[in-house]
Amino acid sequence: MANITFSSPAMKKDITVYAVAGDRRSLLAVAQENQVPIHYECQDGECGSCAVQVLPLSGKGPKGVHLTEKEKTVLLLSGKVSKEELARLEVTDVAPEWRLACQYMLLDDDILVKF
Ligand code: FES
């Protein structure tokens, strides 16, 4: 089970929701289900409008993850990640802070999502 806390000036207060282990929904799907107003358009990793900051709360640091080429390209073109960060990702598998909510698949980590 993972706690996902959403925080944004667009909300009156932070919202924490619980995701069950093995939940294979996207972060955007969980946000929508809980009326968290993350902006989105394509829901397919192409427009970049759902970019959010994902910060680990477990104290273990971010887990190794795989970003799709689509997500890497959109984050790079939107200036959310640098070429250097992407190069580091290839070596360390440590995800950048900025992610696309529609492409981010839930893990078992507690996270803070800022948008
Ligand atoms: S909604 Fe377009 S990239 Fe996520």
Boltz pocket constraint, residues with backbone or C-beta under 6 A from the ligand:
constraints:
  - pocket:
      binder: B
      contacts: [[A, 39], [A, 40], [A, 41], [A, 42], [A, 43], [A, 44], [A, 45], [A, 46], [A, 47], [A, 48], [A, 49], [A, 50], [A, 51], [A, 74], [A, 100], [A, 101], [A, 102], [A, 103]]
      max_distance: 6.0
